[in-house]
Amino acid sequence: MQAVRTLWPFYLASLAVLLLVIFVPALSLTGVEALDAPPSLILPAGWYKPKRMIDAYVDSMARVRLIGVLERGSDFERVAYETV
C-alpha cells in the first residue's frame, strides 16, 4: 500500500460500478488541487468510452460521466469523471 501512496497522493475509496447489469470492483481517488489532479476512478481495462455514463455505488448510487483517460495499465484504466 505504501507504493500506491507514493505514486498517487489521493484519498482512496473502494466502490463498485455498474455497466448494463453487472457490478465490478473499482477504486475512487479524490482530486488534489495542489497537483491539479481531478477526481478519478480506477476501472478494469477497456471500460473507458468518451462521455460514458455509469452508476457508482459506495453508500448510495451515484451517476457519473467518464471524461478522459489519465493513465493506462495492462489491466486497468485511471479515468477522470464528473458527477451528474
C-alpha positions in Angstrom: 0.0 0.0 0.0 3.0 2.3 0.6 3.8 2.2 -3.2 0.3 3.3 -4.0 0.5 6.2 -1.5 3.8 7.3 -3.1 2.5 7.2 -6.7 -0.9 8.6 -6.0 -1.2 11.0 -3.1 -5.0 10.7 -3.1 -7.7 9.6 -0.7 -8.5 6.1 -1.8 -12.0 4.5 -1.5 -13.3 1.3 -2.9 -16.6 1.2 -4.7 -18.5 -0.8 -7.4 -19.6 0.5 -10.7 -22.5 -0.7 -12.8 -22.4 -1.2 -16.6 -25.5 -2.9 -18.0 -26.5 -5.0 -15.0 -23.0 -6.1 -13.8 -21.2 -4.6 -10.9 -17.4 -4.7 -11.0 -14.9 -3.6 -8.3 -13.3 -0.2 -8.8 -11.4 2.4 -6.8 -12.1 6.1 -6.4 -9.4 8.7 -5.9 -10.3 12.2 -4.8 -9.0 15.2 -6.7 -5.9 17.0 -5.4 -5.9 20.7 -6.2 -2.2 21.2 -5.4 -1.3 18.7 -8.2 -4.1 19.9 -10.4 -5.4 16.3 -10.4 -9.2 15.7 -11.0 -11.2 13.1 -9.1 -10.7 9.7 -10.8 -11.7 6.1 -10.9 -9.6 3.1 -11.4 -11.5 0.7 -13.7 -10.8 -2.6 -15.5 -9.1 -2.1 -18.8 -11.4 -1.4 -21.7 -14.1 0.3 -19.7 -13.4 3.9 -20.8 -15.5 5.3 -23.6 -15.8 9.1 -24.1 -18.7 10.6 -22.1 -19.8 7.1 -20.9 -22.4 7.2 -18.1 -22.0 4.7 -15.3 -23.6 4.1 -11.9 -21.1 4.0 -9.0 -22.2 2.6 -5.6 -20.4 3.4 -2.3 -23.1 4.1 0.3 -25.7 5.0 -2.3 -25.9 5.0 -6.0 -24.3 7.9 -7.9 -24.4 8.6 -11.7 -21.1 9.7 -13.1 -19.8 10.6 -16.6 -16.3 9.5 -17.7 -14.3 12.5 -19.0 -10.9 11.2 -20.1 -8.2 8.7 -19.5 -5.4 9.8 -17.2 -3.4 6.6 -17.1 -3.5 3.2 -18.7 -2.0 -0.1 -17.4 -2.1 -3.6 -18.7 -5.2 -4.4 -16.7 -6.6 -1.0 -15.6 -7.5 2.5 -16.7 -7.5 5.5 -14.4 -10.1 7.9 -15.7 -11.3 11.4 -14.8 -15.1 11.7 -14.0 -17.8 14.1 -13.1 -20.9 13.5 -11.0 -24.1 14.2 -12.9 
